[in-house]
Amino acid sequence: MSISHRTLLGEDGKPEAALIPWNVFVELQELLGDENPTAEEIEAVREAEADLLNGNTEAFSPLADVKARLGLS
């Protein structure tokens, strides 16, 4: 996955930060959520892991759809 960004360099010429489009930042915040997941979020991750192990590809979104949602396509 690639995110359009600008790299900000420090005085030593090494990367210090990345500047990303605001809409991408907001989407990432929403996807990451709180640092402490709720019981429902933990259960959702467990269900996703089980789907993955059982080969249930219908439970997942195609990468193209995710990129479109994040404005990356």
N, C-alpha and C positions, 0 to 999 in steps of 0.2 A: 504494500500500500504506500502511496506517495501523497504527501500533503504539501501544497504550495506554501513556501515560507521564505523568509529572509533570515540569514544568519548574521547575528551581531557579534563582532569580534572585540575582544578586550585589548588593552594596551599592548599585550604580548603577542597579539595576532591570532590567538587561539579562540575558538568559538566559546561564547559565554551565554548566549540566549538565542532563541528563535522567535521570530515575529510571524504569527499565523493569522489568517483571516478570522475576523470576529465570529462569524457564523460557525466556523469549524471549532473554535474555542468553546462556544456555547454548547454545541453538540457533544463535544468530548466531556464537558462538565456534566451534562445530563447522563451520558453513558457511564461515567465513573461514579457519580453519586457521592454518597457519604463514605467516609473511611470505615465506618462500622456498618456492615450489611445487616439488613433486617432478616428475620427468620424466613420470610417469603423469598427474599433474594437468594439466601443460602439454598433453599429448596429448589429454586429455579435453576441454579447452577448444578445442583445434584441431578436434576432431571435432564439437563442438557448433556451432562457427562454420560448418563445412562443411555440417552438417545445416540450419542456418538459411539459408545461402545457396542450398541446393538445395531449400528448401521442405519438408523432412522434418519435419512437425509432430508425427509419432508419436514422435520422439526427445525431446520435451519434456513436462513435467508441466503440467496445467492450473493456472492461477493459484489456483482454488478449492482444489485439492489442496495446494498449497504453503502457502496461508493456514491451512488446517486443520492441517497438520503443525506450523506455528509457533504454533498456538493463537490465530490472529487471526480466525477465522470465527465 
